[in-house]
Amino acid sequence: MGAVGIGVDIEDIERFAKNSKDINDPFLKKIFSDNELSYCFASEAVASRLAVRYAAKEAVTKALCSLGLPPTEYRLIEIINDKNGCPHVILNKTEYKKCIFHITLSHCEDKAIAFVIAMR
């Protein structure tokens, strides 16, 4: 691994409150995978989970761009938690196969933040 890219993003959770009522909302379907939506809507904190995953997708995009790689559709960037609750980036496109991602997510009452390190 030679090159390292970083990305960070912060989102207002309230921005996602109106979309957190319907799992079939067209905006959500354009941005999030079915796995992500299932995870987010399995909690009472739907807006927080949506906001932090959106921040993660923004941060991944920024990290890729800092490596000189082209951005991709947000729906193709998946932020999935493992069995221990740790988030992971899944991005199965050929041009990103050699990338390794490290990600951390956090949110409080009104803000969600994501930080990503991408290495290739």
DSSP file (Angstrom, degrees, kcal/mol; ACC not computed):
  #  RESIDUE AA STRUCTURE BP1 BP2  ACC     N-H-->O    O-->H-N    N-H-->O    O-->H-N    TCO  KAPPA ALPHA  PHI   PSI    X-CA   Y-CA   Z-CA
    1    1 A M              0   0    0      0, 0.0     3,-0.1     0, 0.0    98,-0.0   0.000 360.0 360.0 360.0 120.4    0.0    0.0    0.0
    2    2 A G        +     0   0    0      1,-0.2     2,-0.3     0, 0.0   117,-0.0   0.828 360.0  57.2-108.7 -54.6    1.5    3.2   -1.1
    3    3 A A        -     0   0    0     64,-0.1   117,-2.2     2,-0.0     2,-0.4  -0.586  59.6-164.5 -89.3 144.1   -1.0    6.0   -1.5
    4    4 A V  E     -A  119   0A   0     -2,-0.3     2,-0.4   115,-0.2   115,-0.2  -0.992   4.6-173.8-127.7 132.5   -3.3    7.1    1.3
    5    5 A G  E     -A  118   0A   0    113,-3.3   113,-3.3    -2,-0.4     2,-0.3  -0.945   6.1-159.9-122.4 147.2   -6.4    9.2    0.9
    6    6 A I  E     +A  117   0A   0     -2,-0.4     2,-0.3   111,-0.2   111,-0.2  -0.911   8.9 179.6-125.4 155.3   -8.6   10.7    3.7
    7    7 A G  E     -A  116   0A   0    109,-2.2   109,-3.1    -2,-0.3     2,-0.3  -0.986   1.8-179.5-151.6 144.2  -12.2   12.0    3.8
    8    8 A V  E     +A  115   0A   0     -2,-0.3     2,-0.3   107,-0.2   107,-0.2  -0.990   3.5 176.1-141.6 148.4  -14.4   13.4    6.4
    9    9 A D  E     -A  114   0A   0    105,-2.0   105,-2.3    -2,-0.3     2,-0.4  -0.989  12.9-159.7-152.6 147.9  -18.0   14.6    6.4
   10   10 A I  E     -A  113   0A   0     -2,-0.3     2,-0.3   103,-0.2   103,-0.2  -0.990  14.0-169.5-127.9 138.1  -20.5   16.0    9.0
   11   11 A E  E     -A  112   0A   0    101,-3.0   101,-2.4    -2,-0.4     2,-0.6  -0.932  27.0-118.1-129.2 149.9  -24.3   16.0    8.4
   12   12 A D  E >   -A  111   0A   0     -2,-0.3     3,-1.2    99,-0.2     4,-0.4  -0.786  20.8-149.3 -83.9 120.5  -27.2   17.5   10.2
   13   13 A I  G >  S+     0   0    0     97,-2.0     3,-2.1    -2,-0.6     4,-0.4   0.847  93.6  66.6 -61.2 -35.4  -29.4   14.6   11.4
   14   14 A E  G >> S+     0   0    0     96,-0.5     3,-1.2     1,-0.3     4,-0.6   0.804  87.0  70.0 -57.3 -29.6  -32.6   16.8   11.0
   15   15 A R  G <4 S+     0   0    0     -3,-1.2    -1,-0.3     1,-0.3     4,-0.2   0.786 104.4  41.7 -57.5 -27.5  -32.0   16.8    7.3
   16   16 A F  G <> S+     0   0    0     -3,-2.1     4,-0.8    -4,-0.4     3,-0.3   0.440  88.7  91.7-101.6  -1.8  -32.9   13.1    7.3
   17   17 A A  T X4 S+     0   0    0     -3,-1.2     3,-0.8    -4,-0.4    -2,-0.1   0.901  85.7  50.3 -61.7 -42.5  -35.9   13.3    9.7
   18   18 A K  G >< S+     0   0    0     -4,-0.6     3,-0.5     1,-0.2    -1,-0.2   0.809 112.8  47.5 -67.8 -27.9  -38.5   13.8    6.9
   19   19 A N  G >4 S+     0   0    0     -3,-0.3     3,-0.8     1,-0.2     6,-0.2   0.560  92.7  80.2 -86.5  -9.2  -37.1   10.8    5.0
   20   20 A S  G << S+     0   0    0     -4,-0.8    -1,-0.2    -3,-0.8    -2,-0.1   0.358  79.0  69.6 -83.6   8.5  -37.0    8.5    8.0
   21   21 A K  G <  S+     0   0    0     -3,-0.5     2,-0.4     1,-0.2    -1,-0.2   0.699  99.9  41.0 -94.7 -22.6  -40.7    7.7    7.9
   22   22 A D    X   -     0   0    0     -3,-0.8     3,-1.9    -4,-0.1    -1,-0.2  -0.950  57.0-159.8-137.8 114.3  -40.8    5.6    4.7
   23   23 A I  T 3  S+     0   0    0     -2,-0.4    -1,-0.1     1,-0.3    14,-0.1   0.708  97.6  56.6 -63.5 -19.6  -38.2    2.9    3.8
   24   24 A N  T 3  S+     0   0    0      4,-0.1    -1,-0.3     5,-0.0     5,-0.0   0.227  72.7 140.8 -97.7  13.9  -39.4    3.3    0.1
   25   25 A D    <>  -     0   0    0     -3,-1.9     4,-2.4    -6,-0.2     5,-0.2  -0.359  56.6-131.7 -55.4 128.8  -38.7    7.0   -0.1
   26   26 A P  H  > S+     0   0    0      0, 0.0     4,-1.5     0, 0.0    -1,-0.1   0.849 105.3  53.7 -56.7 -37.5  -37.3    7.7   -3.6
   27   27 A F  H  > S+     0   0    0      2,-0.2     4,-1.3     1,-0.2     3,-0.2   0.936 110.6  46.5 -61.8 -45.8  -34.4    9.7   -2.2
   28   28 A L  H  > S+     0   0    0      1,-0.2     4,-3.2     2,-0.2     3,-0.4   0.907 109.7  53.2 -64.2 -42.0  -33.4    6.9    0.1
   29   29 A K  H  < S+     0   0    0     -4,-2.4    -1,-0.2     1,-0.2    -2,-0.2   0.796 108.7  51.4 -64.0 -28.2  -33.6    4.3   -2.6
   30   30 A K  H  < S+     0   0    0     -4,-1.5    45,-0.5    -3,-0.2    -1,-0.2   0.806 121.7  30.4 -75.9 -30.3  -31.3    6.4   -4.8
   31   31 A I  H  < S+     0   0    0     -4,-1.3     2,-0.3    -3,-0.4    46,-0.2   0.836 114.0  52.7 -99.2 -40.6  -28.7    6.8   -2.0
   32   32 A F  S  < S-     0   0    0     -4,-3.2    43,-0.1    -5,-0.2    46,-0.1  -0.743  72.4-123.4-111.0 148.4  -28.8    3.6    0.2
   33   33 A S     >  -     0   0    0     -2,-0.3     4,-2.4    44,-0.2     5,-0.2  -0.340  34.7-107.3 -75.7 165.4  -28.6   -0.1   -0.5
   34   34 A D  H  > S+     0   0    0      1,-0.2     4,-2.4     2,-0.2     5,-0.2   0.881 121.7  54.2 -62.1 -37.7  -31.4   -2.4    0.6
   35   35 A N  H  > S+     0   0    0      2,-0.2     4,-2.1     1,-0.2    -1,-0.2   0.918 109.4  47.4 -61.4 -44.0  -29.1   -3.8    3.3
   36   36 A E  H  > S+     0   0    0      2,-0.2     4,-2.7     1,-0.2    -2,-0.2   0.925 112.1  49.2 -63.9 -44.9  -28.4   -0.3    4.6
   37   37 A L  H  X S+     0   0    0     -4,-2.4     4,-2.7     1,-0.2    -2,-0.2   0.905 109.6  51.7 -63.5 -41.1  -32.1    0.7    4.7
   38   38 A S  H  X S+     0   0    0     -4,-2.4     4,-0.6     1,-0.2    -1,-0.2   0.924 112.3  46.8 -60.0 -44.2  -33.0   -2.5    6.5
   39   39 A Y  H >< S+     0   0    0     -4,-2.1     3,-0.9     1,-0.2    -2,-0.2   0.937 114.2  46.7 -62.8 -47.6  -30.4   -1.8    9.1
   40   40 A C  H >< S+     0   0    0     -4,-2.7     3,-1.1     1,-0.2    -2,-0.2   0.901 112.9  47.9 -64.3 -42.7  -31.4    1.9    9.5
   41   41 A F  H 3< S+     0   0    0     -4,-2.7    -1,-0.2     1,-0.3    -2,-0.2   0.492  94.8  75.2 -81.3  -2.3  -35.1    1.2    9.8
   42   42 A A  T << S+     0   0    0     -3,-0.9     2,-0.3    -4,-0.6    -1,-0.3   0.403  95.5  61.3 -84.2   2.9  -34.6   -1.6   12.3
   43   43 A S  S <  S-     0   0    0     -3,-1.1     3,-0.4    -4,-0.1     6,-0.0  -0.849  81.8-127.8-125.8 159.1  -34.0    1.1   15.0
   44   44 A E  S    S+     0   0    0     -2,-0.3     2,-0.7     1,-0.2     3,-0.3   0.693 106.5  70.1 -74.6 -18.9  -35.9    4.0   16.5
   45   45 A A     >  +     0   0    0      1,-0.2     4,-2.3     2,-0.1    -1,-0.2  -0.310  60.3 142.9 -93.1  49.1  -32.9    6.2   15.6
   46   46 A V  H  >  +     0   0    0     -2,-0.7     4,-2.6    -3,-0.4     5,-0.2   0.925  68.4  49.3 -57.7 -50.4  -33.6    6.0   11.8
   47   47 A A  H  > S+     0   0    0     -3,-0.3     4,-2.7     1,-0.2    -1,-0.2   0.884 111.3  50.0 -61.1 -39.8  -32.6    9.6   11.0
   48   48 A S  H  > S+     0   0    0      2,-0.2     4,-2.4     1,-0.2    -1,-0.2   0.919 112.3  47.0 -63.6 -44.3  -29.3    9.2   12.9
   49   49 A R  H  X S+     0   0    0     -4,-2.3     4,-1.6     2,-0.2    -2,-0.2   0.892 114.1  47.3 -66.9 -39.3  -28.4    6.0   11.2
   50   50 A L  H  X S+     0   0    0     -4,-2.6     4,-2.4    -5,-0.2    -2,-0.2   0.940 112.7  49.4 -64.8 -46.7  -29.3    7.4    7.7
   51   51 A A  H  X S+     0   0    0     -4,-2.7     4,-2.5    -5,-0.2    -2,-0.2   0.902 110.9  48.3 -61.7 -43.1  -27.3   10.6    8.4
   52   52 A V  H  X S+     0   0    0     -4,-2.4     4,-1.8     1,-0.2    -1,-0.2   0.856 112.6  48.8 -70.7 -32.5  -24.2    8.9    9.6
   53   53 A R  H  X S+     0   0    0     -4,-1.6     4,-2.1     2,-0.2    -1,-0.2   0.868 110.7  50.6 -72.6 -35.2  -24.2    6.5    6.6
   54   54 A Y  H  X S+     0   0    0     -4,-2.4     4,-2.2     2,-0.2    -2,-0.2   0.928 109.9  50.4 -64.4 -43.7  -24.7    9.4    4.2
   55   55 A A  H  X S+     0   0    0     -4,-2.5     4,-2.6     1,-0.2    -2,-0.2   0.891 109.1  53.0 -59.1 -39.1  -21.7   11.2    5.9
   56   56 A A  H  X S+     0   0    0     -4,-1.8     4,-2.8     2,-0.2    -1,-0.2   0.907 107.2  50.2 -63.9 -42.1  -19.7    8.0    5.4
   57   57 A K  H  X S+     0   0    0     -4,-2.1     4,-2.2     2,-0.2    -1,-0.2   0.897 111.8  48.6 -63.9 -39.6  -20.5    7.9    1.7
   58   58 A E  H  X S+     0   0    0     -4,-2.2     4,-2.3     2,-0.2    -2,-0.2   0.930 112.4  48.6 -62.6 -45.6  -19.4   11.5    1.4
   59   59 A A  H  X S+     0   0    0     -4,-2.6     4,-2.4     2,-0.2    -2,-0.2   0.890 110.4  50.8 -64.6 -40.0  -16.2   10.7    3.3
   60   60 A V  H  X S+     0   0    0     -4,-2.8     4,-2.7     2,-0.2    -1,-0.2   0.933 110.2  50.5 -61.5 -45.4  -15.5    7.7    1.1
   61   61 A T  H  X S+     0   0    0     -4,-2.2     4,-2.4     1,-0.2    -2,-0.2   0.909 111.0  48.2 -59.4 -43.6  -16.0    9.8   -2.0
   62   62 A K  H  X S+     0   0    0     -4,-2.3     4,-2.1     2,-0.2    -1,-0.2   0.892 111.3  50.4 -64.9 -39.9  -13.6   12.5   -0.7
   63   63 A A  H  X S+     0   0    0     -4,-2.4     4,-0.7     2,-0.2    -2,-0.2   0.914 111.3  48.4 -65.0 -42.2  -11.0    9.8    0.2
   64   64 A L  H ><>S+     0   0    0     -4,-2.7     5,-2.5     1,-0.2     3,-0.9   0.920 111.1  50.3 -62.7 -44.1  -11.2    8.3   -3.3
   65   65 A C  H ><5S+     0   0    0     -4,-2.4     3,-1.6     1,-0.3    -1,-0.2   0.866 104.7  57.2 -63.6 -35.8  -10.9   11.7   -4.9
   66   66 A S  H 3<5S+     0   0    0     -4,-2.1    -1,-0.3     1,-0.3    -2,-0.2   0.705 105.5  52.4 -70.0 -16.4   -7.8   12.5   -2.8
   67   67 A L  T <<5S-     0   0    0     -3,-0.9    -1,-0.3    -4,-0.7    -2,-0.2   0.414 123.0-108.8 -91.2  -0.7   -6.3    9.3   -4.3
   68   68 A G  T < 5S+     0   0    0     -3,-1.6    -3,-0.2     1,-0.3    -2,-0.1   0.639  76.0 135.8  82.1  14.7   -7.1   10.6   -7.8
   69   69 A L      < -     0   0    0     -5,-2.5    -1,-0.3    -6,-0.2    -2,-0.1  -0.693  59.4-106.3 -95.6 149.4   -9.9    8.0   -8.3
   70   70 A P        -     0   0    0      0, 0.0    -1,-0.1     0, 0.0    -5,-0.0  -0.405  35.8-110.4 -72.4 148.8  -13.2    8.9   -9.8
   71   71 A P        -     0   0    0      0, 0.0     2,-0.3     0, 0.0   -10,-0.0  -0.282  32.8-152.2 -70.0 164.8  -16.3    9.1   -7.6
   72   72 A T        -     0   0    0      1,-0.0     5,-0.1    21,-0.0   -11,-0.0  -0.828  32.6 -69.7-131.6 171.4  -19.0    6.5   -7.9
   73   73 A E    >   -     0   0    0     -2,-0.3     3,-1.2     1,-0.1     4,-0.5  -0.356  41.2-128.8 -61.9 139.7  -22.8    6.4   -7.2
   74   74 A Y  G >  S+     0   0    0      1,-0.3     3,-1.4     2,-0.2   -41,-0.2   0.847 106.6  62.6 -60.4 -34.6  -23.6    6.6   -3.5
   75   75 A R  G 3  S+     0   0    0    -45,-0.5    -1,-0.3     1,-0.3   -44,-0.1   0.772  98.8  56.8 -64.7 -23.6  -25.8    3.5   -3.7
   76   76 A L  G <  S+     0   0    0     -3,-1.2     2,-0.7     1,-0.1    16,-0.4   0.589  91.8  78.9 -83.8 -10.9  -22.7    1.5   -4.7
   77   77 A I  S <  S-     0   0    0     -3,-1.4     2,-0.5    -4,-0.5   -44,-0.2  -0.882  71.2-166.6 -95.7 112.6  -20.9    2.5   -1.6
   78   78 A E  E     -C   90   0B   0     12,-2.7    12,-2.8    -2,-0.7     2,-0.7  -0.860  15.3-161.4-105.2 135.1  -22.2    0.3    1.2
   79   79 A I  E     +C   89   0B   0     -2,-0.5     2,-0.4    10,-0.2    10,-0.2  -0.931  24.6 172.2-112.5 105.6  -21.6    1.0    4.9
   80   80 A I  E     -C   88   0B   0      8,-2.2     8,-2.0    -2,-0.7     2,-0.3  -0.918  27.2-133.3-120.2 138.3  -22.3   -2.3    6.7
   81   81 A N  E     -C   87   0B   0     -2,-0.4     2,-0.0     6,-0.2     5,-0.0  -0.704  20.3-134.6 -88.8 141.2  -21.7   -3.2   10.3
   82   82 A D    >   -     0   0    0      4,-2.6     3,-2.1    -2,-0.3    -1,-0.1  -0.185  42.2 -82.3 -80.6-175.9  -20.1   -6.5   11.2
   83   83 A K  T 3  S+     0   0    0      1,-0.3    -1,-0.1     2,-0.1    -2,-0.0   0.716 132.7  53.0 -64.4 -19.8  -21.4   -8.8   13.9
   84   84 A N  T 3  S-     0   0    0      2,-0.1    -1,-0.3     3,-0.0    -3,-0.0   0.416 121.7-106.3 -93.3   0.9  -19.6   -6.7   16.5
   85   85 A G  S <  S+     0   0    0     -3,-2.1    -2,-0.1     1,-0.3    -4,-0.0   0.501  72.6 142.5  89.3   4.4  -21.2   -3.5   15.3
   86   86 A C        -     0   0    0      1,-0.1    -4,-2.6    18,-0.0    -1,-0.3  -0.654  49.9-123.7 -81.4 130.8  -18.0   -2.2   13.6
   87   87 A P  E     -C   81   0B   0      0, 0.0    16,-0.3     0, 0.0     2,-0.3  -0.448  29.2-174.3 -76.1 147.4  -18.7   -0.3   10.3
   88   88 A H  E     -C   80   0B   0     -8,-2.0    -8,-2.2    -2,-0.1     2,-0.5  -0.980  22.6-125.3-138.0 149.9  -17.1   -1.4    7.1
   89   89 A V  E     -C   79   0B   0     -2,-0.3     2,-0.5   -10,-0.2   -10,-0.2  -0.837  20.6-168.3 -95.8 129.3  -17.0    0.0    3.6
   90   90 A I  E     +C   78   0B   0    -12,-2.8   -12,-2.7    -2,-0.5     2,-0.3  -0.981  16.9 160.6-117.6 121.1  -18.0   -2.4    0.8
   91   91 A L        -     0   0    0     -2,-0.5     2,-1.2   -14,-0.2     8,-0.2  -0.778  12.8-176.5-143.6  91.8  -17.3   -1.1   -2.7
   92   92 A N        +     0   0    0    -16,-0.4     2,-0.4    -2,-0.3     3,-0.1  -0.439  37.0 122.9 -95.4  60.9  -17.2   -3.8   -5.3
   93   93 A K    >>  -     0   0    0     -2,-1.2     3,-2.2     1,-0.1     4,-0.5  -0.953  67.5-120.9-117.9 143.8  -16.2   -2.0   -8.5
   94   94 A T  G >4 S+     0   0    0     -2,-0.4     3,-1.4     1,-0.3     4,-0.3   0.856 109.5  55.1 -50.7 -46.2  -13.2   -3.0  -10.4
   95   95 A E  G 34 S+     0   0    0      1,-0.3    -1,-0.3     2,-0.1     3,-0.1   0.628 113.3  43.2 -69.0  -9.8  -11.3    0.3  -10.2
   96   96 A Y  G X4 S+     0   0    0     -3,-2.2     3,-2.0     1,-0.1    -1,-0.3   0.352  80.2 103.8-112.9   4.2  -11.6    0.2   -6.3
   97   97 A K  T << S+     0   0    0     -3,-1.4    -2,-0.1    -4,-0.5    -1,-0.1   0.806  81.2  51.7 -58.4 -31.9  -10.7   -3.5   -5.8
   98   98 A K  T 3  S+     0   0    0     -4,-0.3     2,-0.3    -3,-0.1    -1,-0.3   0.429  90.3 103.7 -87.7   2.9   -7.2   -2.7   -4.6
   99   99 A C    <   -     0   0    0     -3,-2.0     2,-0.4    -8,-0.2    21,-0.2  -0.642  53.3-160.7 -88.3 141.3   -8.4   -0.1   -2.0
  100  100 A I  E     -B  119   0A   0     19,-2.6    19,-2.7    -2,-0.3     2,-0.4  -0.981  12.9-155.4-116.9 132.4   -8.6   -0.8    1.7
  101  101 A F  E     -B  118   0A   0     -2,-0.4     2,-0.4    17,-0.2    17,-0.2  -0.883  14.0-169.8-114.3 140.3  -10.8    1.4    3.8
  102  102 A H  E     +B  117   0A   0     15,-2.5    15,-2.7    -2,-0.4     2,-0.4  -0.996  21.6 179.2-121.3 132.0  -10.7    2.2    7.5
  103  103 A I  E     -B  116   0A   0     -2,-0.4     2,-0.4   -16,-0.3    13,-0.2  -0.979  19.6-172.3-139.4 144.9  -13.8    4.1    8.8
  104  104 A T  E     -B  115   0A   0     11,-2.2    11,-2.3    -2,-0.4     2,-0.3  -0.999  10.6-167.9-135.1 140.5  -15.2    5.5   12.0
  105  105 A L  E     +B  114   0A   0     -2,-0.4     2,-0.3     9,-0.2     9,-0.2  -0.917  10.1 166.7-125.6 149.2  -18.7    6.9   12.5
  106  106 A S  E     -B  113   0A   0      7,-2.3     7,-3.2    -2,-0.3     2,-0.3  -0.983   6.5-178.9-156.9 153.1  -20.2    8.9   15.3
  107  107 A H  E     -B  112   0A   0     -2,-0.3     5,-0.2     5,-0.3     2,-0.2  -0.992   4.6-172.1-151.6 154.4  -23.3   10.9   16.0
  108  108 A C        -     0   0    0      3,-2.5   -95,-0.0    -2,-0.3    -2,-0.0  -0.377  59.0 -58.1-122.8-155.7  -24.8   12.9   18.8
  109  109 A E  S    S+     0   0    0      1,-0.2     3,-0.1    -2,-0.2   -61,-0.0   0.866 130.2   6.3 -61.1 -38.6  -28.3   14.5   19.2
  110  110 A D  S    S+     0   0    0      1,-0.1   -97,-2.0   -97,-0.1   -96,-0.5   0.516 119.4  59.0-127.7  -6.3  -28.1   16.7   16.0
  111  111 A K  E     -A   12   0A   0    -99,-0.2    -3,-2.5   -98,-0.1     2,-0.4  -0.936  51.0-163.0-129.8 150.6  -24.9   15.8   14.0
  112  112 A A  E     -AB  11 107A   0   -101,-2.4  -101,-3.0    -2,-0.3     2,-0.3  -0.991  13.6-172.5-129.0 139.6  -23.4   12.8   12.4
  113  113 A I  E     -AB  10 106A   0     -7,-3.2    -7,-2.3    -2,-0.4     2,-0.4  -0.971   7.9-171.0-135.7 147.7  -19.8   12.5   11.3
  114  114 A A  E     -AB   9 105A   0   -105,-2.3  -105,-2.0    -2,-0.3     2,-0.4  -0.998   3.2-166.8-137.4 141.6  -17.7   10.0    9.4
  115  115 A F  E     -AB   8 104A   0    -11,-2.3   -11,-2.2    -2,-0.4     2,-0.4  -0.999  11.9-172.9-129.1 131.5  -13.9    9.8    8.9
  116  116 A V  E     -AB   7 103A   0   -109,-3.1  -109,-2.2    -2,-0.4     2,-0.5  -0.973  15.7-165.1-130.0 138.1  -12.4    7.5    6.2
  117  117 A I  E     -AB   6 102A   0    -15,-2.7   -15,-2.5    -2,-0.4     2,-0.4  -0.994  13.5-167.4-115.8 126.2   -8.9    6.5    5.3
  118  118 A A  E     -AB   5 101A   0   -113,-3.3  -113,-3.3    -2,-0.5     2,-0.4  -0.954   4.9-172.5-115.0 132.8   -8.5    4.8    1.9
  119  119 A M  E      AB   4 100A   0    -19,-2.7   -19,-2.6    -2,-0.4  -115,-0.2  -0.963 360.0 360.0-126.6 142.1   -5.3    3.0    1.0
  120  120 A R              0   0    0   -117,-2.2  -116,-0.1    -2,-0.4    -1,-0.1   0.301 360.0 360.0-146.2 360.0   -4.1    1.5   -2.3
